[in-house]
Amino acid sequence: MESLEALRLELKSELLSLLSKSSFTDRELLDQIDGALLPLEELKLRDKLWLRNRLFNSLRKLDILSEPLEDPSVTEIMINGYREIFIERNGEYERWDQCFESPEQLEELIQQIVSRIDRSVNTLHPIADARLPDGSRVHIVLPPISLRGAIVNIRKFPEPITMEKLIRFRSITEEAADFLKQLVISAYSIFISGGTSSGKTTFLNALSQFIPERERVITIEDSAELQLKHIPNLVSLETRNKNSEGEGEVTIAELIRSSLRMSPNRIIVGEVRGAECLDMLNAMNTGHDGSLSTGHGNSGRDMLRRMETMVLQGAELPLPAIRNMIASAIQILVHLGRGGDQKRRVLEISEILGVENGEIKTKKLFEYDGKTLRRIAELTDQKRLRERLPAL
């Protein structure tokens, strides 16, 4: 196999020379590869097919990552420097049996990914978020921030996960899903919380499918992942990092403020992490009922405390005013997490009732009891349900 690998590198160098002189379609490139392999009569057919696939993937796709990216059972790919690649399959991590040839090969792949969406990552700006054409989310960290070489995390989103699939996966019960569907249609503002890799974006995308198609929706994300294909009047906005001169940055907060001038019915903010939380709450409190967003939190109650802290990063406001703002903007809080079996699921659905004795008052409506998501209380504020559902 070592001689075969050496032959691959030699043929790749020749093909790169051809590509530098003229452009080829995928079909034409495959013809060029076949032409280069044809004289090699001593090679077995199996080896020729291996060379053909590897050469095409390295020149037009994402090289050795093409196989796990096309494998539907793989949900995440983790590159820890050019020598180590791990994958997540069925909720468990395993080491991939291939690696990159050199740090330069991995760097070339990284630049290929970010250049597709007009972003850059380098030693001056060593952290970047990007996405692949199929919607998979990519996070990149370069040296010197990373001590073990370039780090790349790819979270796959090959197709939108619907609420029906989440029910089949036992991430949520049919009763809870139908309840949330009614809330979305009735324009309750919903916030989704959860820890890292708890499935917040996936759940947000599934929940967004319930938005009536007649509405105008604006999505705001660091890296565009939401797929609301049923909404004709849709505007998708994406942040932008600073360029090499330190200019041109466009933040979540700026996009939220800009969206208010676009006459949206609803605003969907992919994730709030800091001062932009204030802008999101202001948007929800200025006539944009039914807006959705997500954030990192260890529980529903912890998420509310974190939102207070995030607002304080954007403005020095009294804590009672911040709590009133949160309670007024958000009606429903959905918390996600992983159970002992490592499966992502909804752990609780709570209603925000307002502020009482200086604290935000909540009521749990559904709670995961270790076996299923069980309803434990009825919705208190049903005004929107009564007003909007009969009209649909």
N, C-alpha and C positions, 0 to 999 in steps of 0.2 A: 504493500500500500504506500510505502514511502516513495518508491519510484513513480507510482501513479500520481501522488501528490506533487512531486517535482514536475511531472509532465503537465499537470493542471496549471501550475504557476507559470510555466513556459508558454503554454497556449493562451493563458489569460493576458500575459504581457503582449503577445502578438495581437490579440483582439483589441486590447486597449489602444494600441498603436493605430489600428484601423478606425476605431471609434473617434479618435482625436482628429482624424482627417475628414470624416463625413459622418452623418447621422444615419441610423438604421431603425426601421420599425422592429418590433419584437420578432415578427416572422423572418425579416431579413437577417436579423442577428442570429437566429436559430439556423438559418441556411449557411451563414458564415461559420458557425460552430461545426455543423455537419461536414462542411467542406474541409475544415481543419482535421477532423477525426477520420475522414474517409481513407487517407493513405496509411493509417496506422492499422495494417492488416493483422499484426501480431496480437492486438488487443482482443480480449473476449467481448462479446456483445454486452455482457453485464457491466464491464468496466467502461465501455463507450457510453452507455446510458448514464452511468454515474458521473462521468466527466461532462456529458452534455447538460445534465441538470445542475451540477455545481457551477459550471461556467456561466450558464444563463442566470442563475440565482445571484451569483456574485456581481454580475454586470448590470442586471436590471431589477433585481429584488433586494432583499436584505440578507444576502449571502447565507450563512449557515442558520440564520434565524428563520428562513423561509419555511422549514419543516415544522417547527413548533407553532409558528404563526398560522399555518394552515391546518393544524391539528385541533379540531373542535373540543377535545378533552382538556387541552391546555388553557388555563385561564390567566396565567401570569408568567412572565419571563423576567428573570433577575440576573443581570450581568455584573459580576463583582471583579472587574478587571478583565483583561483579555483571556486569561487562562480558565476562569470559572464562570459557568452558566448554570443557573438553577431554574427549574420550572415548577409551577403549581399545577397539580392535576388532582381533581376530586378532593380539593381542600388540603392536600398533603404536598410537601416540598420534596423534590428529588433532583439529583444532579444530572444535567444534560451530558451526554457522552461525547460532545464535541466542544471545541473552543476556537477562538480566533488565532490566526497564525502569528500575529504581532500586535503591539499597541497601536501601530499605524493603521492596521486594517480596521480595528475597532473605531479609531478616530475618523476614518473615512466614512464608515457607516453612520456615525453620529452626525457628521456634517451633511450627509445625504438626507437624513431624517429632518433636520431643522431647516435646511434650505428649501424643502418642499412647501413650507408654510411661511417663508420669508422671515425666519428667526435666525438668531446667531447664538453661539455658545463658544467661549474661549477662556483663556486664563484670566482675563480681566472680568468677565462675567461668566463664572464657571457653573452656574445653575440655570437650568432651562426646562420649561414644559413644552411639549409638542404633541402631535398626534399623527397617526398613520392614516392612509387613505380609507381604511375600513373603519375608522373611528377609534381604534385602540389608543389609549392614553400612554404617553411616554414622559418619563422624568429622568433628567440627566444631571449628573454631578461630575465635574472634571477635577483633576489635580490642579492646584495644590490642596484644594478643599478636601478631596478624597485622597487618602494616603495609600490606597491599594490600586491606583489606576482609575480609569474612567468607570463610572457606575451608571448603568442604564436599567430602569425599571419599565416594563411594558405591561400595562393592564389591558387585556383584550376585551373589546366590545364588538364582536363580529356581527351581531344583529341586536336590535332593541329587545330587551327582556320585558315582556308584557306582564300585566298583573296575573293573567291566566297561568303563565309559566311559574310565577312566584308562588301561586297557590299549589301548583303541581309539585314544586320543590319544597313545599311545607314551610316557606318563609313567612306566610301569612295565611289566615283562614279565609274561606269564602265570605263568611259573615263580616269580618273586619274589612275585607277588600270592597265589598258592596257598600259598607258604611262610608269608607273614604271616598268612593266614587260619588256618592250623594253630596259629600262635603265639597269636593272639587267642583262639581257642576253648580252647586249653590254658592260658589265664590267665597268659601271660608279660606282665610289665609293660613297656610300650613308651613311649619318649619320642621325639617327632618334633621335629627341629631344622631351621632354615632361615633364610635372610635375609628381609628385608621383601618381601612380595608373592611368596613362593616357593610358596604353595599349602598352607601348614601346616594351616589350618582345613579346607580342602576335603579334604585327605588324611585328617585325623583323622576327619572325618565318614564318609568311605568305609570306613576301617578299623573304625569303630564298628559298621558294619552286620554284622560277623561275630560280635558278641557274642551268645551264646545267649539266646534270648528268655525263657527261664525265670528269668533272673537279675534281681536288683534293682540298678538303675544310678542313680547320682546325677551329674548334670552341673553344673559350676560355671563360669560365664563372666562376663566384664565386660559383654558384650552377647549375649544368647542367640541362637546361630546354629545349633547342632547340631540335627539332625533325626533322631532315633532312633525312627522311627515303628513299628518292629517290636518294641520293648520295651514290654510292657504295664505292668510295675512300674517306672516311670520318674519320677524327681523332677528337675526343672530349676530351678536356683537362679541368680540374677543379682545382681551387685553393685549398690550404690546410692551415688550421690555425696552429698556434704554439701548440705544445703539452704541457703537464703540466710542463715540464722543460724549456719551452720557446724556444724550438727548432723545426725544421722541417717545418717552414712556407714556402709555395710556393705562390708567388704573381702573380697577373695578368701580371705585367711587365716582370717577369721572364718567364712566359709561352709564352708571345708574342715573346721575344727574342729566346726562344727555338724553337718556331714554324717556324722561318725563316730558320732553318736548316733541315726542313722536306719537302722542295720543294713544298709548297702549291701554288695553283693558286689563291686562295682567303683565307683571314683570316676574321673570324667573331668574334668580341669581344662583349660579351653580354652587358657589360656596363663599361664605363670609369668614374672614380670618382676623380682621383687625378693624381699623377705623371706618371702613366702608359699611360696617354694620349700622352706623348712624344714618347713612344715606338710604340704606335698604328700609329701615324702620320708617323714615320720613316718607318714602315712596308708598309704603303700605298704609300709612296714615293720611294720605292725600288722594283718596278715591280710587286706589288700585286694589280693590278687593279681589281675593282669590290668588294673590301672588304666592310664590313658592320659593323656598331657599333651603340650604343645608349648612351645617357647621359641625365642628368636632366637639364632642362632649361625652363624658363617661356615663351620664344618665340624663334624663329630661331635666331634673332639677339642676344638675351641674351645668347643662347647656344654658339655662337662664342666667346663672351667675357669670358664665363666660361672656354672654352677650352684654351684660352690664360692664364688664371690663373692656370689651371691644369698643363700646360706645365712648367710654372714658378716654380711649386712645385718640378719638376724633374731636372731642369737645369736653370742656370742664363744666359738666352739668351736675346739679344736685342728684343724688342717688334716687330720691323719691320721684323726681321728674323722669329719670331713665326708666324706672320700673313701670310708671304709668304709660310711658311711650311703648314699652314692650308689650304690656298687657292689652293696650289698645290696638296694636298692629297685628298681633298673632292670636288666632283663636284656637288652633290645634297644634300640638307638639307630638311628633312621632319619633320614637327612639329605637334605633337598630343596634344589633350587636351579634356576637357569636356565642352559641351555647357550648356546653361541654363537648359536643360532637363536632365543633368548629364550623357548623353550618350558619350562614348569615340568615337572620330572621328579625321580624318586628318583635321587640320585647315589651313595648308599652305604647299606648295611644292615650294622650291626656288632653283635657280641655283647660284652657286658661280662662279663669273666671273674673280676673281683675286684680286689684290690689286691696288687701285687707290687713290692717294693723301694720302698714308699711312694707308688707311682703307680697310678692306675687302669689296669688292663690291658684292652685291647680287641682284638677280632679281626674283621677285615672278612670278611663272608660274601658280600656282593654289592657290585660296584663298577661304576660307569658308565665305559666306556672310550672315550667319544666317539661311539660308535655304538649300543651297547646296554648294558643293565644285566646284567652277567655274573656268574654264581656263581663264586667263587674259593675257597670253603672250606665245610665242613660245620659245622652247629651242634654245639658241644661239649657243652653241658648239655641233654640230651634227656629228662631225668627227667619233666618235666610232659607232654611229648608221649606218652611211654610210658604214663603213668598216666591221662591224661584222654581222649585221642583214641579208644582202643578202646571206651570206655564210652559214646560218643555214637552 
